[in-house]
Amino acid sequence: MLFKLASSLHREELRLPFEPDPQWVEENQVVAVLSGGSEALFLEKVNKGEITLDKPIYLIAGEQSNSLAASCEILSWINQHHGHGEIRTHR
């Protein structure tokens, strides 16, 4: 499953830094963090049960709109809650 997260403050066109393999996306929890301010959106998905800490979470970060910084914040939260996460910036 692929979740795309972007703050409503960012109105520019936000896109993935690479096109992930569809099979990899289907088999994993993949979160595209497209902008800063996405941390709360991630937590909403966790609280709704759409994203679970029972499986690894792969964060895709881009080079625009503080995507990497937000991904690092999310990864820190995952680690603090004993989950497994990884940030990917390219294939």
Solvent accessible surface area in square Angstrom, and as a share of the most:
residue,aa,sasa,rsa
1,M,127,0.57
2,L,51,0.25
3,F,23,0.09
4,K,124,0.53
5,L,6,0.03
6,A,38,0.29
7,S,13,0.08
8,S,93,0.60
9,L,157,0.78
10,H,55,0.25
11,R,212,0.77
12,E,89,0.40
13,E,133,0.60
14,L,33,0.16
15,R,148,0.54
16,L,31,0.15
17,P,56,0.35
18,F,27,0.11
19,E,119,0.53
20,P,7,0.05
21,D,84,0.43
22,P,105,0.66
23,Q,115,0.51
24,W,46,0.16
25,V,21,0.12
26,E,144,0.64
27,E,106,0.47
28,N,32,0.17
29,Q,10,0.04
30,V,0,0.00
31,V,0,0.00
32,A,0,0.00
33,V,0,0.00
34,L,14,0.07
35,S,0,0.00
36,G,12,0.12
37,G,46,0.44
38,S,0,0.00
39,E,53,0.24
40,A,63,0.49
41,L,57,0.28
42,F,1,0.00
43,L,60,0.30
44,E,89,0.40
45,K,54,0.23
46,V,28,0.16
47,N,128,0.66
48,K,143,0.61
49,G,56,0.54
50,E,78,0.35
51,I,1,0.01
52,T,50,0.29
53,L,49,0.25
54,D,132,0.68
55,K,96,0.41
56,P,53,0.34
57,I,0,0.00
58,Y,31,0.12
59,L,0,0.00
60,I,0,0.00
61,A,0,0.00
62,G,10,0.09
63,E,185,0.83
64,Q,52,0.23
65,S,29,0.19
66,N,108,0.55
67,S,1,0.00
68,L,87,0.43
69,A,57,0.44
70,A,1,0.01
71,S,0,0.00
72,C,66,0.40
73,E,107,0.48
74,I,3,0.01
75,L,40,0.20
76,S,48,0.31
77,W,59,0.21
78,I,0,0.00
79,N,83,0.43
80,Q,126,0.56
81,H,85,0.38
82,H,174,0.78
83,G,15,0.14
84,H,104,0.46
85,G,13,0.12
86,E,62,0.28
87,I,43,0.22
88,R,76,0.28
89,T,64,0.37
90,H,132,0.59
91,R,203,0.74
